[in-house]
C-alpha cells in the first residue's frame, strides 16, 4: 500500500529526512514531550519550522502536505491509509491549515489571523500544522507576523513553508535562521512520466512526451497530458517564432499571447468567483423583502466590494501564471535552437518542434539564438518586477523579431 510520500517524485534524500523527523515527532508525542529542536536533541531531527525549497515542479507543496500527513498519522509512520493521513491529504484535517496566495501576495491580516488560530491546542492531541505555499509572496509585514510565531512557537505547532530558495529575496534571513531546510531537486522526465502512468492513467508515450515538454514539472505535465486546450495553447506559443515577420506581426503576436493568458485565467477563476459571490450574497440576505432588507443591502456593499477586490487580485495572479507558463515554453524552444547551434549532444525539450528549432538555429546562429533566449528570460524577470505584462511582452516580441 502506498504511503504519504509515494507521489514525491525523485526526492529520496528528502523523503528519508522527513520520515526520520516524523518518527521522532511520534516518539515525542508518545512520551508527552512537546520540545522541538533543530538537529539533534530531544526532537531527533524534528523541529517546529521547516522550509521546502526547490525549482518549480520539484514538489515543494507535495512534500509539505505529505510531511503534514505523516505528523498526523495515527501509527506515526505516514501510512497513507489511516484517518489522519487521509484527511490531511484531502485537505479536511481540523489541525492542518493551508495558506495558498490567491493574489499577488500574502497580507499581514491574513497571516495574523492564521498565527492566532495556529496557537490553539490540537483537537486530535497531535500537532497543529500550518502549510504556507509560496512563502516568497509574504509581504514584509506578513513576514514579521510569521517571524514572531516562529521565534516563540506554541508547544505543538509546526510551520511548513514552501519557497523557491533561501535567498533573501524569497525568504527573510531571520525566518530562514529559525527553520530547517529541505532542498528538493528537479525530478527527471522519466520519473515524472512514471507517476503520470501510475497515478493518472496516462498512456506511456503521452506521459513521456508531456514530461519532456514540461522539463520535469509534475503539475504542468499532468495538465498537458490531460487537457486538449493546454496542448492547443502550447502549440500556439511555439508557433510564435515563425510568425515574427514584421513589426506589426510582433505586436500582433504580443496581443495574442496576452489575450490567451487572460482567457485562460478567466476560465480558471470564473466558477470560483461566481460561487463566492453567490454564497456571500445569500449570507447577506440577498433577495429579502422584509423589514430592513433595503438597509441590509446598503450595508453589504462594502463586503461585496472587498470580495471583488480579492477576486481581481486572484485573476491577476492567474493571468501572470498562465503567461509565465507560455514564456517557459517559448524559452525552451530557443534553448533547443541554441543547443542545435552549438552542436550540443542534448535531447530537445520540444521534440515536436525540433525541425523548426533546427531551421532557426541555422538562420540565427548561436549568438542570435542566445539573444532571443535572453529576451524571453528578461520578459519573465520584468513581469516578476511588476512591469505591466503587455509592455513586457511587446518589448520581448520586438527583441525576438530584431534578433
N, C-alpha and C positions, 0 to 999 in steps of 0.2 A: 504494500500500500504506500502511496506517495506521502512524503512528509511535507511540512510547510515550505521547505527550501527547494522543493523539486523543480520549480519553474525559474529559479535564479540561474540564468544561463551562463556557463563558463566562468564561475566565480568560486572555485573550490577553496581557495585560501580564505576568502571572506566567510564562506559557509562554515568552515572549521572554527573560525574565531567566534561567530555568532552562536554556534552550537555550544561551545565551551562556556560562553557567557550565560546563555540560557540555563545550562546545567548548574552553574554557580548560583544564579538567581533562585533556582528551585531549592537549592540547599539552604540559602539564606532564609527563604520563605518558611521552610520546614522547621528551622530552629528558632524562628521568630526574631531574627536579627535583620533589621532593615538597613544596616550600614552598607553603603556602596562606595567603593574606592576605585580610582583609575589604576589599572595594572594589577598588582597582587593584592595582598591584604585579605580581609575577610571576604571581599567580593570575588576573589579569584579571577579577576579579569572583567567582572561585571562592574558597571558604573552607571551613574544617573543620567548621563548626557552623551549622545553619540552623533557623529556627523558621517553621513554616507556620501562619498564623493565619486565622481567618475564622469565620463563623457556622455552626451545624450544617447539613450538607448542601452546604457550599461546595466540598467535595472536598479537605480537608486531607490525609487519608491517601492519596487517589488521587494527589495532586501529589507527595507524598513517595516513593511507590513508583515513580512514573514517573521522577522525578529519579534515584532509585537505579538504575533500569534504564538510563538514559542514561549514568550514570557507568560502568556495567559493559558498555556496548555495545562490541562489537569494532571497528566503524568509528568509534565515538566520536560518533555523531550521534543516538543514540536511535532507531535504525531500526525497532525493534519486531519484527524477524524473526530476528536473529542469536541464537545460544545465550545470550549474556549478557543480552539483553533478555528473551528468552522465559523463562529460568529465574528471573530476578528477579521478573517479573510473576506467575509461577506460584508463587512462594514457596519455590523449591527451590535457589536460588543459595547456594553454600557461604560466600560472603563477605558476604551480606546477612542481617542479624539483625533480626527484627521483634518488638517488645515490645507486646503488647496486654493491658492490665489485665483479668484475669478477675474480680477482686473490686472492692472499693471503692477500692483504692489500689495503687500500685506500691511494694513494700517495699525496704528497704535491701539485704537479702541478694540479692535478685534483681538489683538494679542493680549491686552489686559484682561478681557473677559475670559479668554482661554486659560491664562495663567491662574485666574481666580478659581475657575472650575476644576482645574487640574490639582489644586491643593486639597480637594476633598478626599475623604477616605475611600479607597476602592470598594465597590459594592461586593465584589467577589472575594475580597480579602487577599488579593494578589498585588497587582500593580496598576496604577494609573499611568497610561501610556499616551503621550502626545506626539503625533507624527506631523511634521511641518514639511510638506513638499515645496520645492523651490524656495528654500530659506534664503537664497540670494536676493529674493524680492522683498525682504523685510525693509521697511523704511527705517531711518536712523532711530526714530522714537520707538518703533516697534521692537527693534533690536535691543534697545536699552531696557524695555519692559521684560523681554525674554531673559536678558542677562541677569536681572535681579533674581529671577526664579531659578536660573541655572546656578547662580552663586550660592543661594540658600534654598535648595530644593526641599520639598516635603519628603518625609521618610520613604514613601512608597510611590514616588512619581519618577517616571523615566521619560526623557525628551529625546526624540529621534529626528534629526534634521537632515534634509537632503539638499545638496548644493553641488554645482559643477566642480568646485575645488575649494581649497582652504585659503586661496588668495584673499587679501583684504577687500578686494572689490566684490567678492562673493559672500564672505562671512567675516564678521569683525574679529580682530585678533583676540580680544578679551573673551568672546564666546568660544572661539577655537581653543583657547588655552584651558578651558574647563571641560572639554569634550574628548572622547576617544574617537579617533578617525578610522573609518573602514574604507579603504580605497578599492574601487571597482574598476575593471578594465573593459574595453570594448569586446564583446563576445565575437567569436569567429562566425563567418557566414554559415559554416556547416552546423555549428551548434544551434544557431537561430533556426535554420531550416528544420533541424530535427525536432525542435519544440513545436514549430508550426504543424508538422506532420502528426506528431503525437498528441498534442493538446487540442489543436483546432481542426484536425482532419483535412488539412490542405494536401493536395496532390504533391508528391515529392518533387517533380520537375518545376511546378509553380512555386513551391516553397524555396527551392534553391535559387530560382530567378529573383524572387522578391527579397530574399535575404541578401543577395549580392547587390541588388539595385539600391537597397537602403543602407548599405555599408554596415550591416550587423545591428541595425536598430530594430529591436524586437517589436515595439508598438507600430512603427511605420511599416515594417514588413507584413505584419498581420493585416493592417489596413489595405496595403497594396494588393495582397493576395486575395482578399475577400470583397473588395469594393470596386466594381467596374468604373464608377465615377472617379475614383482616385487614380486608376490607371489612365483614364482619359485626360485628367489634369496633368499627370506626369508627361504624357505624350505631347501635350500642348506646350509644356515648358521646354522639353527637349527639341522642339521644332523652332525655338526662338533663334538659334544661330543662323539658320538658313533664311529666316525672314528679314534679317537686318541688311537690307539692300540700299537704304537711303535714310536721310534724317527723318523724313515723315514716317517711314517704316519703323524706325527706332521708337518714336513717340507712340505709334500705334501698338507696338509690342508691349511698351510700358503700361499703356492703358488696359490692354487685355490681361496682363498679369495682375494688376491691381484689382480689376473688376472680378477676375476669377477668385482671388483671395477673399474679396468682400462677399461674393455669392456663397463660397464655401463656409465662411464664418457665419453668415446669416442663417444658413440652413442648419448649422450645428447648434445654434443657440435659440432658434425660433420657438421650438417646443418648450424648452425650459422657461423662456421668458413668458410665454402665454400661460403656462401652469402657475408660475409665481404670481403673476398679476391677478389671475382668477382667484387664487387662494387668498391673496391679500384683500381683494375687493369683497369677497364673501365674508372674511373676518371683520371687515369694517362695516358690514351691513348693507352692501350694495343691493339695490332693488327694493329696499324697505320703503313702506308708505305710511308708517305710523308716526306718532308724535315725536318730534325731534329728529326725524330722518334727514331733513334738509341740513340742519346744523351739524349732524354727524358727518354728512357728506363733505361739508366745508372743512371740518376738522381733519378729514382724512387726506386732504390734498398734499400735505407735507410728507406723509408716509409714502404716498404714491410717487411723489417727485423723487424721494430718496431711492425708491426701488428702481425708477427709471435711470437714475444716475449710476447705480451699481450695474444695471444691465448694459448700459452704454459702455462702461469700463470693461465689462466682460466681453462685449462684442469687439472692442478694440484689441483686447488681448488675443481673441480667437483669430481676428484678421491677421495680426502680426505673426501668429504661429503658423497659419496657413501660408503666408507669404514666405516665411523662413523655410518651410519645407520645400517650396518651389526653388528658392535660392540654393538650398543644399543640393538639389538635383542638378541645377544648372552648373554649379561649381564642380560637381563630379564629372559632368560632361567635359568641361575644359581640362580637368585633371586627366581624363582619359586621353584627350588630344595631346596634352603635354607629354605623357608617357610615350605616346607614339613618336612624337617629335624627337624625344631624347633616346629612343630605341631601348627603353627600359623593359626588361622581361617581366612585366607585371600585368596581371589579368585586369580587364576593364571593369569598371563599376557597372556601366550600362552596356551590356553585351549587345542589346538590340539596336544601339546607335553607333556601333563600332565603326561601321563604314563611313558614317558622317564625320566622326571624330578623326578618322584617318585622312579624309579629304581636307578637313580643316587644318590638321597638322601640317600637311604638305603646303598649304596656302599661306599659313600664318608663320610657320617656322617656330622654333622653341621660344624665342623672345616675345613674339607677338602673342603666342598662346598664353605665356605666363602673365603678360599684361592683362589679358582678358580674365584670367582666373583671379588676379588681384582685384580687378574691378568688381567682380561678384562678391568677393570676401569683404571688400571695403563697403559695399552696399549693406551687407549684414551688420557690419560694425556701426555704420551711420544710423541704421534703424534702431539698434540697441541703445544708441546715444540720444534717442527721441527726435531724430530728424524725421520730418513727415515722409511716410513711405513713398508717396507718389514722387516727391522731389528726388529722393534717393534712387528710386528705380529708374526714373528718367535719366538721371546722370549716369547710371550704370549702363543703360542701353546705348547711350551716345558713346560711351567709352568702348563698349563692345563693337559698335559699328566702325569707329575710327581705328580701333586696334592699337 
